[in-house]
Amino acid sequence: MRARALSLALLVLLSSFVGCLGFDWFDDSDNEEETKTPLRINHVQMKGTHNSYHVKPFGPTTRAYDYTHEPLDIQAEEFDVRQFEIDVWWSVGQQLRVYHNQYDRGTTCETLQLCLGVLLEWSNTSSNHVPLMIWIEPKEWTWEATDTTTVLDAQGILEKIEEHINVVWPEDKIITPDDVRGEHQNLSTAVTTSGWPLLDESRGKAIFVLLGGGDLRDKYHSQFPNLEGATLFTMSVANTSEAAIFSNTNPVGDGDEIRTLVEAGYIVRSRADNALDGEADNNDTTRRDAAIEIGAHTIATDYPSQVDGIEYWVDLSVRCNPVSAPKDCSDEDIE
């Protein structure tokens, strides 16, 4: 009994002595770091721009064309824009031209290669950014009285888009359908089970998406069945094996549908405003607020920053997605 008491006294004395030296050998709970849920690409919500290259025409113009964007790198650096939309037009013997249409040709970068080069230069100096979402829309791929497939074959515009991307953008900075599919049978299964790649492994990269459906999408899928070997994702159709990235620009009327896709693991692009619908002129934030609330991952706008004479704009930084992100996500973890 006396020996036990003596041992206990020595143990207490030793503990006090060690504590005085600043060591804590008996309680390591303070050294345990809280393990946070790993973030993935689809856990992010970010601002995008519609017709990201656009410069309004000189002189009087229609309301739909009456807006001007800053150069792409300024949008990324100063306005936190991470999603871009680029229209491309085929031209004989030239690079793919970038402009809206024959009546609205103002642009901050005249070709697809120049536009991508501007974004790449910014990306290389801001390597911690979340993956850029770059939507590319071929605009001159159908003529009246000519079937679309014939025009696509004659122009080779899909092949040219692939070529231009791979000439400018390094392979190791592109997230492709193959990267996301992994060992799964198809993209839809991959993103709804294993999920998207980890955010920390995807920083400084870009995801390219073909903005277009119908014959255009079918033609691309015929070139890349199951999108194997493809550089671009395609604008998804529900309940198809290639489904991964959707576009739905009606966050008010289709809010439940968009939220369901987001919850399932898909990525959804939406829009905050449309000049013809008057959100900017009336400072109507209904559409913008709905897109944010239902968890659209990228929300495109004509007004990513404040403009003189217009109160409306989209004040949205790169942040945790309110629907898909884990509860322990903090905006500081995103960028």
N, C-alpha and C positions, 0 to 999 in steps of 0.2 A: 504493500500500500504506500509505504513511504517512498519507495523507488518510483512508483507511478507519478506521485505528486512532484517529485524532483524532476522527472522527465518533462512533465507538462510545464513546469516553471521555466526550464531551459528553453523549451520551444517558444514560449511567449517572449522571453528575453531576446532570442535570436530573431524573431519576427520584427520586434521593435527596432533592433539594431539594423536589420536590412532595410526597413522602412526609412530610417534616418539617412541611409546612403542613397536613397532615391530609387531603389529597386522594388519591384513588386512581383515576387516569384510565386505568390500564392493565389493571385487573382488576375487572370489575363483577360477578363471580360472587356476592359477598356481598350484592348488592342484589336478586338474583333471589328472588322469593317462590315457595315451593312451591305448585303449583296442585293444589287438592284437588278430588275428584269432587263435583259439585253434588248436594246432597241433595234428595230428593223426598218427598212425603207418605208413601209406603209404605216409607220407610226408617226409620220410627219404631216403637218399641214403647212402649205406655203402659197405665196402669192404668185400669180402668173400674169402675163400680158397677152392681149388679143392682137393679132397682127403686129408682132413685137417690133418690127422694123419700120413701122409706118410713120410717114411725114405727110401732113395734110397738103393738098394741092394749093398752088398760088391762086389768089383771087377767090371769088365766090364759089362755094361748093355745097354739096348736100350735107345735111347734118351727120349722116353716117360716116363721112370722110373727114369730119372737122375735128381731128385730134392729132397730136404729134407725140411720138415717144422719143425719149432720149436714146442715145446709142445703147446697144445691148449691154456693154460692160458697165455703163453708168447705172442702168437699171439694176444690175446685179449688185454692184458695190454700194450704191446710195439708197436704193429703194427696197432691198431684200427680195428682189424678183428671182425666182428659181425655176420658173416654167416659162418657156418661150414657144411662140408659134410663128413659123416661117412658111410663106407661100412661095412656091417655085414654078417657073414657067419654062417650058422647053423652047429653045431657039436654035435655028440651024447653025451648026458649026461653032456654037458658043457655049460657055458655061451656063448652068441653070440660073436664070435671072430671078431676082426677088422683087416683087411688087404686088399690089393688090389686084388691080385689073387695068384695062387700057385707058380708063378714065381717072385712075387713081394710082399714079406710078411713083409717088414720093417714097423714098426709102433711105435708111441710114447705112445700108450695106447692099451693094448692087447685085451680088451673086451669093449663092449658097456657100461657096468656099470662103468668101470674105466674111459672111455672117458667122460661120462656125469658127473662123480664125479669131474673131474678136472675142467670142465666148471662151475659146481655148486659152487665149492669153490671160484673160481674167482668172480662169480656173487654175492656171499654173501658179498664179500669185496668191491664191486663196484656197489652198489645198484642203482646208478643213470643211469646206462647204458640203451640204447634203447633195445627193445626186441631182444634177440638172435634168429636168424633163423637157426635151426638145421635140415638139410636134412639127412634122414637115408635111405640108399639104400640096400635092401636085394640082395645079389649076388648069392647065391646058391639055387635058387628056380626053376630052370628048368634043366632037364637032357635030353639028346638025347633019343629018342624012348619012352619017358614017357610024358604024357600030364601034363601041368603045374598045373592044378587044383589038380591032384592026389598028386603031390609033395608038394604043399602048405598044403594040408590036413595032409600029413604024417609028415611034419616038424613042423607044427604049428608056423612057424617063425613070422607071423604077430601078433599072440597072445603073443609071447615071446617079441617082440619089445614093445608092449603096457605094458607088465608086467615090463620089465626092466626100462622103462622110469618112471613108477609110483612108483617103488621101490626107485629110486634114487632122482627124482625131486619132490619137494613138490607140492601138488595140487594147492596151492595158488600162485605159481610162473609159472604156465602154462597157456597160452592163448589157449583155445580150440575152435573148430568150434562152439560149443554151445555159448561160450562167444561172438563170433563175430556175429552169426546169430540173437541173441536176440529174439525179438518178430516177426521177419520176417519169411516168409514161407521157405526161403532157403538162402544159403550163397551168391549166386550171387546177389540176390535182396538186401541183407543187405549191401554189400560193395559198390554197385553202387548207393544206395539211402542214407541211414543213414550214411554210411561210416564205417571205421575201428574204434576200440576203441581209446580213447584219449591217446596221448603219455604219458602224465604225470601220467595217471592211469595204464600204462603198463610197467613202468620202472622196471628193475630188474627181468623181466620175460623172458620166452622163448616160441617160436612157433616151434612146431615139424611138419615136412612135410615128407610124404612117397615119396621117389624118385623112381618112377617106374610107368609104364602104363600097358595097356593091361590087361591080366588075373590077374596080381598082384593087380592093382587098383580095378578091378571088384570084386575080392575076398574080399578086405577090405570094399568096399561099401555094399557087401552082408551081412557082419557082422554088419555094422553100416549104415543102410539106411538113406540117407540125412545127413550122418555123425553125427547123433544125438548120444551123449554119447561117441563119439570118442575122443581119445587123439591127433591124428594126422590129419592134413589136407592132401589132396592128390594133386598130380601134375595135375593141372586142364586141362580140355578140353574145348575149346570155346563153348559157347551156351549150357552149361549144368548147372543144378541147383546147383551143388556143386562147381562151378568155383569160385575161390578166389585167388589162388596162382599159377602162371604159371612159366614154365621153357622154355626159348628159348635161346640157346647158340649161335645164329647167329645174333648178333646185326647189322651187316652190311647189309646182304641180307634181313633180316626181320625187319629192323628198323621201318618202318611205322607201321607194325603190333604190335610191342612192344609198341611204343608210344601210339597207340590207346587204348591198354589195360591199360596202366598207366593212361591215361586221364580219362578212364571210372571208375577208382577206384580200379582196381585189382593190386596185387603185382606181380612183375616179377623178376625172377632170370635169370642172364645171365652170360657169361664168357668173360674175357678179353684176354685170350690166350689159346693155345693148343700146346703142345710140338711138335706134328706132323705137325702143320701148320707153325712152325718156327718163331713165333712172338718174342720170347725171344732171339733167336740166331741172329736175324736180327734187333733187337731193333725196331720192327714194332709196332707202337702204334695205328694203324688204328682201330683195333677191340676194343681195350680198350677205345679209345676216343669216338667211336660210342656208346658203351654201356653207357658211362657216359652221353653223350649229349641227348640221347633219353629217359633218365629217368629210366633205369633199377634200381630197388631198391637195389638189391644185385649183386655184380659183382665179380665173383670168379676168382682166379688166382693161378698159381703155384709159383708166385713171389710177395708176399705181402711186402717184404722188399728187400733192395739191397743185391746182392750176388757177391762175388769176381769173376771177369772175365766176368760178364754179366751186360751190361748197362741197360737193360730193367727191369722195375719193376712197380708195380701199387701204385702210391703215391696218396692215396685217404683217407681222414679222414671222420668220420661220419659227415654228413652235410645235409642241406636242399636239397630235391630232386628238380632238375632244371625244371621238368615238372609238378609234382603233388603238390608241396608245395605252400602254399599261398604266395603272393608277399611280405607280411610283415614278413615272416620267416627269422630268422637270424641263422647262424650256431651255435652261442652261446646258442640258445634256445634248440638245439637238445641234447647235452650232456654237 
